[in-house]
Every structure is written in C-alpha cells, then in structure tokens.
C-alpha cells in the first residue's frame, strides 16, 4: 500500500478509503453531488466479501471528514481503515474472551480527517490508542498518529504509549499467503492489543503462553 504517499503528497482534494462496497457507494454519491476533486481508494480485499445491499444504495451518502465508530468499547481505541478494519473487528470479538473491550473506529475519510474530533473523544474514554493499517511503516499510520496525538491533542489523555501496527518493511509478496505474512493479520493485532493492556495492568492481563 502507498497510502502514505497519497496523504502526504496530495492537497486540495478529498481522499476516501471505504471498507466495503456499501461505503464506497456512499462516498461516490456524496462526491458526485459536490464540485470538488476527490480520490477514492478501493480496497479489493474489502470488496470480496458478501454484504447486504441497502435499499437506498443510489441515494446513500457518506459524510466528508467524518470517522465512524463501528464498535463501542472502554479499554482501548483501535483506529483503522480499508480492508484491515474487517480483521480488527474480528479480533475485537476475540478480545472480549480475555476481558478486553476495544473501541473500533473506521478512519474512512483521510483528507480531511475527523473534523468532529471523534477519535479524541474516544481516547478520552479509553486512554489508549492503536492505529492499524496495511501501509508501509511510517506511512499513513504516522499521518493519522500526528492528526490524533498532535493536532487533536489526544496525548494529554493517554495512560499508555500510542502505537501503530503496519505492514512489514519488505518488497510486496506474490505468494497466495503473501498478505498474511506481509500485512497485519488477526494474530498480530490480538497480540499487539494484549501487549498494550498487559503493560498497563499485568495482573489482569498476564503473559499469554
């Protein structure tokens, strides 16, 4: 993924990353009504899954500059976007079994990002932040980190160090299982979140064996 290049090099236009086809339709409907240039990055892995078709697909609009909280939680804020968000949601269900209640937010609108500061409100509640994406290290996740920590001022509400989880730093893999070993998978995300919670409270979240 080259999202880091897109969000750092493009200005004066909207950048959207829908997590599925329904969200993509909402973005297209919104942007076709506007008079502004825009880029919609379509995540193929997010399009391969079946989903219910809304009855108002032609009229459905997704607002610009707004994130979406897809799961409420109290222990940690997990910010993601695109096809990675589906994996985060699967992990969030597994985390419940070990007593971790993760709040999951879909960034979806990267330029502009979170005009209502909903991520800040989430961090105020959870006091922890993890950003997950499939971009290269230091790419879009670093951009989102600056937006949340520096510009929104979320640093003052953190009880743990904010962290990112991105793809491995190597050439794109071509094997059928390349995505699993190159990009954040469910095990990576689970272990990262559990590690953050363990550092905050070792007695409640002991080392996993």
Backbone as JSON Lines, residues from 0, in Angstrom:
{"i":0,"aa":"X","n":[0.84,-1.19,0.0],"ca":[0.0,0.0,0.0],"c":[0.88,1.25,0.0]}
{"i":1,"aa":"X","n":[0.44,2.24,-0.73],"ca":[1.18,3.5,-0.8],"c":[0.34,4.66,-0.27]}
{"i":2,"aa":"X","n":[-0.49,4.38,0.72],"ca":[-1.36,5.42,1.26],"c":[-0.56,6.57,1.85]}
{"i":3,"aa":"X","n":[0.61,6.25,2.42],"ca":[1.43,7.31,2.99],"c":[1.8,8.35,1.95]}
{"i":4,"aa":"X","n":[2.17,7.9,0.75],"ca":[2.49,8.83,-0.32],"c":[1.3,9.67,-0.72]}
{"i":5,"aa":"X","n":[0.13,9.06,-0.75],"ca":[-1.08,9.79,-1.14],"c":[-1.41,10.89,-0.14]}
{"i":6,"aa":"X","n":[-1.46,10.55,1.15],"ca":[-1.88,11.54,2.14],"c":[-0.81,12.6,2.38]}
{"i":7,"aa":"X","n":[0.45,12.3,2.07],"ca":[1.49,13.3,2.29],"c":[1.75,14.16,1.06]}
{"i":8,"aa":"X","n":[1.42,13.66,-0.12],"ca":[1.73,14.4,-1.34],"c":[0.55,15.15,-1.93]}
{"i":9,"aa":"X","n":[-0.66,14.68,-1.68],"ca":[-1.85,15.31,-2.25],"c":[-2.42,16.35,-1.3]}
{"i":10,"aa":"X","n":[-2.79,17.49,-1.85],"ca":[-3.51,18.51,-1.1],"c":[-4.53,19.14,-2.03]}
{"i":11,"aa":"X","n":[-5.56,19.7,-1.44],"ca":[-6.58,20.36,-2.24],"c":[-7.59,19.41,-2.84]}
{"i":12,"aa":"X","n":[-7.63,18.16,-2.34],"ca":[-8.63,17.22,-2.82],"c":[-8.97,16.24,-1.7]}
{"i":13,"aa":"X","n":[-10.16,15.65,-1.8],"ca":[-10.61,14.7,-0.79],"c":[-9.98,13.33,-1.05]}
{"i":14,"aa":"X","n":[-9.68,12.61,0.02],"ca":[-9.18,11.24,-0.09],"c":[-10.03,10.35,0.81]}
{"i":15,"aa":"X","n":[-10.64,9.31,0.21],"ca":[-11.52,8.4,0.93],"c":[-11.05,6.96,0.77]}
{"i":16,"aa":"X","n":[-11.2,6.16,1.81],"ca":[-10.86,4.73,1.74],"c":[-12.03,3.94,2.34]}
{"i":17,"aa":"X","n":[-13.0,3.53,1.53],"ca":[-14.13,2.77,2.06],"c":[-13.73,1.35,2.44]}
{"i":18,"aa":"X","n":[-14.36,0.83,3.48],"ca":[-14.03,-0.52,3.95],"c":[-14.81,-1.59,3.21]}
{"i":19,"aa":"X","n":[-15.89,-1.22,2.52],"ca":[-16.67,-2.19,1.75],"c":[-17.39,-1.47,0.62]}
{"i":20,"aa":"X","n":[-18.16,-2.21,-0.16],"ca":[-18.81,-1.64,-1.34],"c":[-19.93,-0.68,-0.97]}
{"i":21,"aa":"X","n":[-20.61,-0.94,0.13],"ca":[-21.67,-0.03,0.55],"c":[-21.11,1.33,0.91]}
{"i":22,"aa":"X","n":[-20.01,1.35,1.66],"ca":[-19.38,2.62,2.0],"c":[-18.86,3.32,0.75]}
{"i":23,"aa":"X","n":[-18.34,2.55,-0.2],"ca":[-17.86,3.13,-1.45],"c":[-18.99,3.82,-2.19]}
{"i":24,"aa":"X","n":[-20.15,3.17,-2.26],"ca":[-21.3,3.78,-2.93],"c":[-21.69,5.08,-2.24]}
{"i":25,"aa":"X","n":[-21.65,5.09,-0.9],"ca":[-21.97,6.31,-0.18],"c":[-21.01,7.44,-0.47]}
{"i":26,"aa":"X","n":[-19.73,7.12,-0.59],"ca":[-18.74,8.13,-0.94],"c":[-18.95,8.66,-2.35]}
{"i":27,"aa":"X","n":[-19.18,7.75,-3.29],"ca":[-19.39,8.19,-4.67],"c":[-20.62,9.09,-4.77]}
{"i":28,"aa":"X","n":[-21.7,8.72,-4.1],"ca":[-22.91,9.55,-4.14],"c":[-22.65,10.93,-3.57]}
{"i":29,"aa":"X","n":[-21.91,10.98,-2.46],"ca":[-21.59,12.27,-1.84],"c":[-20.72,13.13,-2.76]}
{"i":30,"aa":"X","n":[-19.69,12.53,-3.32],"ca":[-18.73,13.29,-4.12],"c":[-19.31,13.72,-5.46]}
{"i":31,"aa":"X","n":[-20.2,12.91,-6.02],"ca":[-20.82,13.3,-7.29],"c":[-21.74,14.5,-7.13]}
{"i":32,"aa":"X","n":[-22.2,14.74,-5.91],"ca":[-23.03,15.91,-5.65],"c":[-22.2,17.15,-5.37]}
{"i":33,"aa":"X","n":[-20.92,16.96,-5.12],"ca":[-20.04,18.09,-4.81],"c":[-19.35,18.58,-6.08]}
{"i":34,"aa":"X","n":[-18.61,19.66,-5.92],"ca":[-17.88,20.23,-7.06],"c":[-16.39,20.25,-6.75]}
{"i":35,"aa":"X","n":[-15.94,19.22,-6.02],"ca":[-14.55,19.18,-5.57],"c":[-13.85,17.94,-6.11]}
{"i":36,"aa":"X","n":[-12.54,18.04,-6.39],"ca":[-11.79,16.85,-6.82],"c":[-11.62,15.89,-5.66]}
{"i":37,"aa":"X","n":[-11.61,14.6,-5.96],"ca":[-11.51,13.6,-4.9],"c":[-10.87,12.33,-5.42]}
{"i":38,"aa":"X","n":[-10.34,11.55,-4.49],"ca":[-9.75,10.26,-4.8],"c":[-10.35,9.22,-3.85]}
{"i":39,"aa":"X","n":[-10.93,8.17,-4.42],"ca":[-11.45,7.06,-3.62],"c":[-10.54,5.86,-3.85]}
{"i":40,"aa":"X","n":[-9.9,5.41,-2.79],"ca":[-9.0,4.26,-2.86],"c":[-9.82,3.01,-2.52]}
{"i":41,"aa":"X","n":[-9.98,2.13,-3.48],"ca":[-10.83,0.96,-3.3],"c":[-9.99,-0.23,-2.84]}
{"i":42,"aa":"X","n":[-10.34,-0.77,-1.68],"ca":[-9.62,-1.9,-1.1],"c":[-10.23,-3.2,-1.62]}
{"i":43,"aa":"X","n":[-9.51,-3.91,-2.47],"ca":[-10.06,-5.11,-3.09],"c":[-10.42,-6.17,-2.07]}
{"i":44,"aa":"X","n":[-9.61,-6.32,-1.03],"ca":[-9.93,-7.33,-0.01],"c":[-11.24,-7.01,0.71]}
{"i":45,"aa":"X","n":[-11.59,-5.74,0.77],"ca":[-12.86,-5.37,1.38],"c":[-14.03,-5.59,0.46]}
{"i":46,"aa":"X","n":[-13.77,-5.68,-0.84],"ca":[-14.84,-5.86,-1.82],"c":[-15.17,-7.33,-2.05]}
{"i":47,"aa":"X","n":[-14.34,-8.22,-1.6],"ca":[-14.53,-9.64,-1.9],"c":[-15.55,-10.31,-0.97]}
{"i":48,"aa":"X","n":[-16.0,-9.6,0.02],"ca":[-16.93,-10.18,0.99],"c":[-18.37,-9.83,0.64]}
{"i":49,"aa":"X","n":[-19.27,-10.76,0.85],"ca":[-20.68,-10.5,0.62],"c":[-21.23,-9.63,1.75]}
{"i":50,"aa":"X","n":[-22.16,-8.76,1.4],"ca":[-22.77,-7.88,2.38],"c":[-24.19,-7.55,1.94]}
{"i":51,"aa":"X","n":[-25.05,-7.18,2.87],"ca":[-26.43,-6.83,2.49],"c":[-26.45,-5.6,1.59]}
{"i":52,"aa":"X","n":[-27.33,-5.6,0.61],"ca":[-27.46,-4.46,-0.29],"c":[-28.51,-3.51,0.25]}
{"i":53,"aa":"X","n":[-28.15,-2.26,0.55],"ca":[-29.13,-1.3,1.05],"c":[-30.19,-0.99,0.0]}
{"i":54,"aa":"X","n":[-31.4,-0.77,0.45],"ca":[-32.48,-0.45,-0.49],"c":[-32.32,0.94,-1.09]}
{"i":55,"aa":"X","n":[-31.55,1.81,-0.42],"ca":[-31.34,3.17,-0.9],"c":[-29.93,3.38,-1.42]}
{"i":56,"aa":"X","n":[-29.37,2.37,-2.07],"ca":[-27.97,2.42,-2.5],"c":[-27.68,3.62,-3.39]}
{"i":57,"aa":"X","n":[-28.64,4.02,-4.21],"ca":[-28.43,5.15,-5.11],"c":[-28.49,6.5,-4.43]}
{"i":58,"aa":"X","n":[-29.09,6.55,-3.24],"ca":[-29.22,7.81,-2.51],"c":[-28.33,7.88,-1.27]}
{"i":59,"aa":"X","n":[-27.81,6.73,-0.85],"ca":[-26.99,6.67,0.36],"c":[-25.77,7.57,0.23]}
{"i":60,"aa":"X","n":[-25.56,8.44,1.21],"ca":[-24.41,9.35,1.18],"c":[-23.6,9.22,2.48]}
{"i":61,"aa":"X","n":[-22.29,9.2,2.34],"ca":[-21.39,9.13,3.49],"c":[-20.75,10.5,3.67]}
{"i":62,"aa":"X","n":[-20.83,11.11,4.84],"ca":[-20.33,12.47,5.03],"c":[-18.82,12.57,4.88]}
{"i":63,"aa":"X","n":[-18.38,13.73,4.47],"ca":[-16.95,14.01,4.28],"c":[-16.35,14.49,5.6]}
{"i":64,"aa":"X","n":[-15.14,14.0,5.88],"ca":[-14.44,14.45,7.08],"c":[-14.94,13.87,8.37]}
{"i":65,"aa":"X","n":[-15.65,12.74,8.29],"ca":[-16.19,12.1,9.49],"c":[-15.67,10.67,9.6]}
{"i":66,"aa":"X","n":[-15.27,10.28,10.79],"ca":[-14.94,8.88,11.06],"c":[-16.22,8.17,11.47]}
{"i":67,"aa":"X","n":[-16.15,6.85,11.59],"ca":[-17.31,6.08,12.04],"c":[-16.89,5.12,13.15]}
{"i":68,"aa":"X","n":[-17.53,5.23,14.29],"ca":[-17.29,4.28,15.37],"c":[-18.14,3.05,15.11]}
{"i":69,"aa":"X","n":[-17.5,1.96,14.71],"ca":[-18.23,0.75,14.33],"c":[-18.42,-0.2,15.5]}
{"i":70,"aa":"X","n":[-17.68,0.02,16.58],"ca":[-17.88,-0.76,17.81],"c":[-17.49,0.08,19.01]}
{"i":71,"aa":"X","n":[-18.38,0.18,19.97],"ca":[-18.11,0.9,21.2],"c":[-17.25,0.04,22.13]}
{"i":72,"aa":"X","n":[-16.38,0.7,22.89],"ca":[-15.53,-0.01,23.84],"c":[-15.02,0.94,24.91]}
{"i":73,"aa":"X","n":[-14.33,0.38,25.9],"ca":[-13.88,1.19,27.04],"c":[-12.4,1.06,27.35]}
{"i":74,"aa":"X","n":[-11.72,0.06,26.78],"ca":[-10.34,-0.23,27.19],"c":[-9.27,0.35,26.27]}
{"i":75,"aa":"X","n":[-9.51,0.37,24.98],"ca":[-8.51,0.84,24.02],"c":[-9.21,1.28,22.74]}
{"i":76,"aa":"X","n":[-8.71,2.35,22.14],"ca":[-9.22,2.83,20.85],"c":[-8.36,2.25,19.74]}
{"i":77,"aa":"X","n":[-8.98,1.55,18.81],"ca":[-8.27,0.99,17.66],"c":[-8.78,1.7,16.41]}
{"i":78,"aa":"X","n":[-7.9,2.47,15.78],"ca":[-8.24,3.24,14.59],"c":[-7.68,2.54,13.36]}
{"i":79,"aa":"X","n":[-8.53,2.29,12.38],"ca":[-8.09,1.6,11.17],"c":[-8.91,2.11,9.99]}
{"i":80,"aa":"X","n":[-8.69,1.51,8.81],"ca":[-9.45,1.91,7.62],"c":[-9.27,0.84,6.55]}
{"i":81,"aa":"X","n":[-10.11,0.9,5.53],"ca":[-9.99,-0.02,4.41],"c":[-10.24,-1.47,4.8]}
{"i":82,"aa":"X","n":[-9.6,-2.38,4.09],"ca":[-9.85,-3.8,4.31],"c":[-9.32,-4.3,5.64]}
{"i":83,"aa":"X","n":[-8.37,-3.59,6.25],"ca":[-7.83,-4.01,7.54],"c":[-8.88,-3.91,8.65]}
{"i":84,"aa":"X","n":[-9.85,-3.04,8.46],"ca":[-10.84,-2.84,9.51],"c":[-11.64,-4.11,9.78]}
{"i":85,"aa":"X","n":[-11.9,-4.9,8.76],"ca":[-12.64,-6.15,8.96],"c":[-11.88,-7.08,9.91]}
{"i":86,"aa":"X","n":[-10.56,-7.15,9.73],"ca":[-9.75,-8.01,10.6],"c":[-9.78,-7.48,12.03]}
{"i":87,"aa":"X","n":[-9.72,-6.16,12.18],"ca":[-9.78,-5.56,13.51],"c":[-11.09,-5.92,14.2]}
{"i":88,"aa":"X","n":[-12.19,-5.89,13.46],"ca":[-13.49,-6.23,14.04],"c":[-13.53,-7.68,14.49]}
{"i":89,"aa":"X","n":[-12.94,-8.57,13.71],"ca":[-12.89,-9.98,14.1],"c":[-12.08,-10.16,15.39]}
{"i":90,"aa":"X","n":[-10.98,-9.43,15.48],"ca":[-10.13,-9.52,16.68],"c":[-10.86,-8.94,17.89]}
{"i":91,"aa":"X","n":[-11.62,-7.87,17.68],"ca":[-12.35,-7.25,18.79],"c":[-13.29,-8.25,19.46]}
{"i":92,"aa":"X","n":[-13.9,-9.12,18.67],"ca":[-14.77,-10.15,19.25],"c":[-13.96,-11.15,20.07]}
{"i":93,"aa":"X","n":[-12.77,-11.51,19.58],"ca":[-11.92,-12.45,20.31],"c":[-11.38,-11.83,21.61]}
{"i":94,"aa":"X","n":[-11.14,-10.53,21.58],"ca":[-10.61,-9.86,22.77],"c":[-11.6,-9.87,23.92]}
{"i":95,"aa":"X","n":[-12.88,-9.93,23.61],"ca":[-13.88,-9.98,24.67],"c":[-13.68,-11.2,25.56]}
{"i":96,"aa":"X","n":[-13.17,-12.28,24.97],"ca":[-13.0,-13.53,25.72],"c":[-11.9,-13.42,26.78]}
{"i":97,"aa":"X","n":[-11.0,-12.44,26.61],"ca":[-9.94,-12.24,27.61],"c":[-10.17,-10.95,28.4]}
{"i":98,"aa":"X","n":[-11.38,-10.41,28.3],"ca":[-11.75,-9.26,29.11],"c":[-11.31,-7.91,28.6]}
{"i":99,"aa":"X","n":[-11.03,-7.8,27.3],"ca":[-10.62,-6.52,26.71],"c":[-11.75,-6.01,25.82]}
{"i":100,"aa":"X","n":[-12.21,-4.79,26.11],"ca":[-13.31,-4.18,25.37],"c":[-12.75,-3.07,24.48]}
{"i":101,"aa":"X","n":[-12.5,-3.39,23.22],"ca":[-11.88,-2.44,22.29],"c":[-12.93,-1.6,21.57]}
{"i":102,"aa":"X","n":[-12.65,-0.32,21.45],"ca":[-13.48,0.56,20.63],"c":[-12.84,0.66,19.25]}
{"i":103,"aa":"X","n":[-13.6,0.36,18.2],"ca":[-13.07,0.31,16.84],"c":[-13.63,1.47,16.03]}
{"i":104,"aa":"X","n":[-12.73,2.24,15.42],"ca":[-13.12,3.4,14.63],"c":[-12.58,3.27,13.22]}
{"i":105,"aa":"X","n":[-13.45,3.5,12.24],"ca":[-13.06,3.5,10.83],"c":[-12.69,4.92,10.43]}
{"i":106,"aa":"X","n":[-11.42,5.15,10.09],"ca":[-10.97,6.49,9.7],"c":[-11.68,6.95,8.43]}
{"i":107,"aa":"X","n":[-11.8,6.09,7.44],"ca":[-12.52,6.21,6.17],"c":[-12.28,7.5,5.39]}
{"i":108,"aa":"X","n":[-12.26,8.65,6.03],"ca":[-12.01,9.93,5.37],"c":[-10.64,10.44,5.83]}
{"i":109,"aa":"X","n":[-9.64,10.32,4.94],"ca":[-8.28,10.68,5.34],"c":[-7.96,12.15,5.11]}
{"i":110,"aa":"X","n":[-8.48,12.71,4.04],"ca":[-8.33,14.14,3.77],"c":[-9.69,14.71,3.38]}
{"i":111,"aa":"X","n":[-10.3,15.52,4.23],"ca":[-9.88,15.88,5.59],"c":[-10.18,14.75,6.56]}
{"i":112,"aa":"X","n":[-9.53,14.8,7.72],"ca":[-9.68,13.71,8.7],"c":[-10.38,14.19,9.97]}
{"i":113,"aa":"X","n":[-11.42,13.51,10.35],"ca":[-12.08,13.62,11.65],"c":[-12.31,15.07,12.08]}
{"i":114,"aa":"X","n":[-13.13,15.77,11.33],"ca":[-13.4,17.17,11.65],"c":[-14.14,17.34,12.97]}
{"i":115,"aa":"X","n":[-14.85,16.3,13.4],"ca":[-15.6,16.37,14.66],"c":[-14.78,15.9,15.87]}
{"i":116,"aa":"X","n":[-13.54,15.48,15.62],"ca":[-12.64,15.01,16.68],"c":[-13.24,13.84,17.48]}
{"i":117,"aa":"X","n":[-13.87,12.93,16.78],"ca":[-14.45,11.76,17.45],"c":[-13.38,10.81,17.99]}
{"i":118,"aa":"X","n":[-12.23,10.75,17.33],"ca":[-11.15,9.89,17.83],"c":[-10.64,10.44,19.17]}
{"i":119,"aa":"X","n":[-10.52,11.75,19.26],"ca":[-10.1,12.37,20.52],"c":[-11.08,12.01,21.64]}
{"i":120,"aa":"X","n":[-12.37,12.08,21.35],"ca":[-13.38,11.75,22.36],"c":[-13.25,10.29,22.79]}
{"i":121,"aa":"X","n":[-12.9,9.43,21.85],"ca":[-12.73,8.02,22.17],"c":[-11.52,7.82,23.07]}
{"i":122,"aa":"X","n":[-10.4,8.47,22.75],"ca":[-9.19,8.34,23.57],"c":[-9.41,8.91,24.97]}
{"i":123,"aa":"X","n":[-10.22,9.95,25.07],"ca":[-10.55,10.49,26.39],"c":[-11.22,9.42,27.25]}
{"i":124,"aa":"X","n":[-11.95,8.52,26.62],"ca":[-12.66,7.46,27.33],"c":[-11.78,6.25,27.61]}
{"i":125,"aa":"X","n":[-10.98,5.84,26.61],"ca":[-10.2,4.6,26.74],"c":[-8.79,4.82,27.26]}
{"i":126,"aa":"X","n":[-8.22,5.99,26.99],"ca":[-6.85,6.36,27.42],"c":[-5.76,5.55,26.73]}
{"i":127,"aa":"X","n":[-6.1,4.87,25.64],"ca":[-5.11,4.1,24.89],"c":[-5.44,4.17,23.41]}
{"i":128,"aa":"X","n":[-4.39,4.07,22.55],"ca":[-4.61,4.2,21.11],"c":[-3.69,3.27,20.34]}
{"i":129,"aa":"X","n":[-4.28,2.53,19.41],"ca":[-3.53,1.72,18.45],"c":[-4.07,2.02,17.06]}
{"i":130,"aa":"X","n":[-3.17,2.31,16.12],"ca":[-3.55,2.57,14.73],"c":[-3.07,1.4,13.89]}
{"i":131,"aa":"X","n":[-3.98,0.78,13.15],"ca":[-3.68,-0.4,12.35],"c":[-3.98,-0.12,10.89]}
{"i":132,"aa":"X","n":[-3.01,-0.39,10.02],"ca":[-3.26,-0.3,8.58],"c":[-2.3,-1.22,7.84]}
{"i":133,"aa":"X","n":[-2.48,-1.31,6.51],"ca":[-1.64,-2.19,5.7],"c":[-0.64,-1.41,4.86]}
{"i":134,"aa":"X","n":[-0.39,-0.16,5.25],"ca":[0.6,0.66,4.56],"c":[1.99,0.32,5.09]}
{"i":135,"aa":"X","n":[3.01,0.88,4.45],"ca":[4.38,0.67,4.91],"c":[4.59,1.37,6.25]}
{"i":136,"aa":"X","n":[5.54,0.92,7.07],"ca":[5.82,1.6,8.33],"c":[6.16,3.07,8.11]}
{"i":137,"aa":"X","n":[5.63,3.94,8.94],"ca":[5.87,5.37,8.79],"c":[5.02,6.02,7.73]}
{"i":138,"aa":"X","n":[4.04,5.31,7.2],"ca":[3.19,5.83,6.14],"c":[1.94,6.5,6.68]}
{"i":139,"aa":"X","n":[0.79,5.99,6.26],"ca":[-0.48,6.62,6.64],"c":[-0.73,6.55,8.14]}
{"i":140,"aa":"X","n":[-0.28,5.47,8.79],"ca":[-0.47,5.37,10.23],"c":[0.25,6.5,10.96]}
{"i":141,"aa":"X","n":[1.42,6.89,10.46],"ca":[2.15,8.01,11.07],"c":[1.39,9.32,10.87]}
{"i":142,"aa":"X","n":[0.78,9.46,9.69],"ca":[-0.05,10.65,9.42],"c":[-1.22,10.71,10.39]}
{"i":143,"aa":"X","n":[-1.9,9.58,10.57],"ca":[-3.04,9.54,11.49],"c":[-2.59,9.79,12.93]}
{"i":144,"aa":"X","n":[-1.42,9.27,13.29],"ca":[-0.89,9.49,14.63],"c":[-0.68,10.98,14.89]}
{"i":145,"aa":"X","n":[-0.11,11.68,13.92],"ca":[0.09,13.12,14.08],"c":[-1.24,13.85,14.2]}
{"i":146,"aa":"X","n":[-2.21,13.45,13.37],"ca":[-3.53,14.09,13.42],"c":[-4.16,13.94,14.79]}
{"i":147,"aa":"X","n":[-4.09,12.74,15.35],"ca":[-4.78,12.46,16.62],"c":[-3.98,12.98,17.82]}
{"i":148,"aa":"X","n":[-2.7,12.65,17.87],"ca":[-1.89,12.97,19.05],"c":[-1.52,14.44,19.1]}
{"i":149,"aa":"X","n":[-1.03,14.96,17.98],"ca":[-0.54,16.34,17.97],"c":[-1.64,17.35,17.71]}
{"i":150,"aa":"X","n":[-2.37,17.18,16.61],"ca":[-3.35,18.2,16.22],"c":[-4.61,18.17,17.07]}
{"i":151,"aa":"X","n":[-5.09,16.96,17.41],"ca":[-6.27,16.89,18.26],"c":[-5.92,16.97,19.74]}
{"i":152,"aa":"X","n":[-4.66,16.75,20.07],"ca":[-4.22,16.87,21.46],"c":[-4.55,15.67,22.33]}
{"i":153,"aa":"X","n":[-4.64,14.49,21.71],"ca":[-5.01,13.3,22.48],"c":[-3.91,12.85,23.43]}
{"i":154,"aa":"X","n":[-2.7,13.36,23.27],"ca":[-1.58,12.94,24.12],"c":[-1.89,13.15,25.61]}
{"i":155,"aa":"X","n":[-2.65,14.18,25.92],"ca":[-2.9,14.52,27.32],"c":[-3.85,13.54,28.02]}
{"i":156,"aa":"X","n":[-4.47,12.66,27.24],"ca":[-5.42,11.7,27.83],"c":[-4.89,10.27,27.82]}
{"i":157,"aa":"X","n":[-3.65,10.08,27.39],"ca":[-3.1,8.73,27.24],"c":[-2.48,8.22,28.54]}
{"i":158,"aa":"X","n":[-2.8,6.97,28.88],"ca":[-2.16,6.29,30.0],"c":[-1.11,5.29,29.52]}
{"i":159,"aa":"X","n":[-1.11,5.03,28.21],"ca":[-0.13,4.13,27.6],"c":[0.42,4.8,26.34]}
{"i":160,"aa":"X","n":[1.6,4.39,25.93],"ca":[2.19,4.96,24.72],"c":[1.33,4.62,23.5]}
{"i":161,"aa":"X","n":[1.0,5.6,22.65],"ca":[0.25,5.3,21.42],"c":[1.12,4.48,20.48]}
{"i":162,"aa":"X","n":[0.53,3.52,19.79],"ca":[1.31,2.63,18.95],"c":[0.65,2.44,17.59]}
{"i":163,"aa":"X","n":[1.46,1.98,16.63],"ca":[0.98,1.68,15.28],"c":[1.33,0.23,14.93]}
{"i":164,"aa":"X","n":[0.54,-0.33,14.02],"ca":[0.8,-1.67,13.51],"c":[0.55,-1.63,12.01]}
{"i":165,"aa":"X","n":[1.63,-1.73,11.23],"ca":[1.53,-1.63,9.77],"c":[2.14,-2.86,9.12]}
{"i":166,"aa":"X","n":[2.31,-2.8,7.8],"ca":[2.88,-3.93,7.07],"c":[4.37,-4.09,7.37]}
{"i":167,"aa":"X","n":[4.89,-5.25,7.0],"ca":[6.32,-5.49,7.14],"c":[7.09,-4.63,6.13]}
{"i":168,"aa":"X","n":[8.31,-4.3,6.48],"ca":[9.13,-3.44,5.63],"c":[9.94,-4.27,4.63]}
{"i":169,"aa":"X","n":[9.25,-4.78,3.61],"ca":[9.93,-5.53,2.56],"c":[9.16,-5.39,1.25]}
{"i":170,"aa":"X","n":[9.7,-5.95,0.19],"ca":[9.02,-5.89,-1.11],"c":[7.68,-6.61,-1.04]}
{"i":171,"aa":"X","n":[6.72,-6.23,-1.89],"ca":[5.42,-6.9,-1.89],"c":[5.57,-8.4,-2.15]}
{"i":172,"aa":"X","n":[4.83,-9.19,-1.38],"ca":[4.86,-10.65,-1.55],"c":[3.93,-11.06,-2.68]}
{"i":173,"aa":"X","n":[4.29,-12.11,-3.4],"ca":[3.48,-12.55,-4.53],"c":[2.83,-13.91,-4.3]}
{"i":174,"aa":"X","n":[3.19,-14.62,-3.26],"ca":[2.6,-15.93,-3.0],"c":[1.15,-15.76,-2.55]}
{"i":175,"aa":"X","n":[0.41,-16.86,-2.57],"ca":[-1.01,-16.8,-2.2],"c":[-1.22,-16.38,-0.75]}
{"i":176,"aa":"X","n":[-0.25,-16.67,0.11],"ca":[-0.36,-16.29,1.51],"c":[0.48,-15.06,1.83]}
{"i":177,"aa":"X","n":[0.84,-14.3,0.8],"ca":[1.69,-13.13,0.99],"c":[1.06,-12.08,1.9]}
{"i":178,"aa":"X","n":[-0.25,-11.84,1.74],"ca":[-0.91,-10.85,2.58],"c":[-0.82,-11.22,4.05]}
{"i":179,"aa":"X","n":[-0.97,-12.5,4.36],"ca":[-0.98,-12.93,5.76],"c":[0.35,-12.65,6.43]}
{"i":180,"aa":"X","n":[1.45,-12.9,5.72],"ca":[2.76,-12.72,6.32],"c":[3.31,-11.31,6.14]}
{"i":181,"aa":"X","n":[2.74,-10.52,5.25],"ca":[3.25,-9.18,4.99],"c":[2.46,-8.09,5.71]}
{"i":182,"aa":"X","n":[1.15,-8.29,5.81],"ca":[0.28,-7.27,6.4],"c":[-0.2,-7.73,7.78]}
{"i":183,"aa":"X","n":[-0.7,-6.8,8.59],"ca":[-1.19,-7.2,9.91],"c":[-2.29,-8.25,9.81]}
{"i":184,"aa":"X","n":[-2.11,-9.37,10.47],"ca":[-3.14,-10.41,10.49],"c":[-3.8,-10.41,11.87]}
{"i":185,"aa":"X","n":[-4.78,-11.29,12.03],"ca":[-5.55,-11.3,13.28],"c":[-4.66,-11.57,14.49]}
{"i":186,"aa":"X","n":[-3.71,-12.49,14.34],"ca":[-2.82,-12.81,15.46],"c":[-1.95,-11.61,15.83]}
{"i":187,"aa":"X","n":[-1.44,-10.9,14.82],"ca":[-0.62,-9.72,15.09],"c":[-1.4,-8.67,15.88]}
{"i":188,"aa":"X","n":[-2.62,-8.42,15.44],"ca":[-3.44,-7.38,16.07],"c":[-3.8,-7.79,17.5]}
{"i":189,"aa":"X","n":[-4.2,-9.04,17.68],"ca":[-4.55,-9.52,19.02],"c":[-3.36,-9.37,19.97]}
{"i":190,"aa":"X","n":[-2.2,-9.83,19.54],"ca":[-1.02,-9.78,20.4],"c":[-0.61,-8.35,20.71]}
{"i":191,"aa":"X","n":[-0.75,-7.46,19.74],"ca":[-0.38,-6.06,19.96],"c":[-1.29,-5.42,21.01]}
{"i":192,"aa":"X","n":[-2.59,-5.63,20.86],"ca":[-3.53,-5.04,21.81],"c":[-3.33,-5.65,23.2]}
{"i":193,"aa":"X","n":[-3.16,-6.96,23.26],"ca":[-2.97,-7.62,24.55],"c":[-1.69,-7.13,25.22]}
{"i":194,"aa":"X","n":[-0.64,-6.9,24.43],"ca":[0.61,-6.4,24.98],"c":[0.42,-5.02,25.61]}
{"i":195,"aa":"X","n":[-0.34,-4.17,24.93],"ca":[-0.61,-2.83,25.47],"c":[-1.36,-2.93,26.79]}
{"i":196,"aa":"X","n":[-2.36,-3.8,26.84],"ca":[-3.14,-3.97,28.06],"c":[-2.31,-4.63,29.16]}
{"i":197,"aa":"X","n":[-1.42,-5.54,28.79],"ca":[-0.54,-6.18,29.77],"c":[0.39,-5.17,30.43]}
{"i":198,"aa":"X","n":[0.96,-4.28,29.63],"ca":[1.86,-3.28,30.18],"c":[1.12,-2.34,31.13]}
{"i":199,"aa":"X","n":[-0.16,-2.1,30.84],"ca":[-0.94,-1.2,31.69],"c":[-1.4,-1.89,32.97]}
{"i":200,"aa":"X","n":[-1.69,-3.19,32.87],"ca":[-2.22,-3.91,34.03],"c":[-1.8,-5.38,33.97]}
{"i":201,"aa":"X","n":[-0.56,-5.68,34.38],"ca":[-0.04,-7.06,34.26],"c":[-0.84,-8.09,35.06]}
{"i":202,"aa":"X","n":[-1.43,-7.69,36.17],"ca":[-2.16,-8.66,36.98],"c":[-3.44,-9.12,36.3]}
{"i":203,"aa":"X","n":[-4.13,-8.21,35.63],"ca":[-5.37,-8.57,34.93],"c":[-5.1,-9.22,33.58]}
{"i":204,"aa":"X","n":[-3.96,-8.86,32.98],"ca":[-3.63,-9.39,31.65],"c":[-2.23,-9.99,31.67]}
{"i":205,"aa":"X","n":[-2.08,-11.18,32.26],"ca":[-0.76,-11.83,32.35],"c":[-0.27,-12.26,30.98]}
{"i":206,"aa":"X","n":[1.01,-12.61,30.92],"ca":[1.59,-13.08,29.66],"c":[0.81,-14.26,29.11]}
{"i":207,"aa":"X","n":[0.57,-14.25,27.82],"ca":[-0.08,-15.38,27.17],"c":[0.96,-16.45,26.87]}
{"i":208,"aa":"X","n":[0.64,-17.7,27.12],"ca":[1.58,-18.79,26.87],"c":[1.1,-19.61,25.69]}
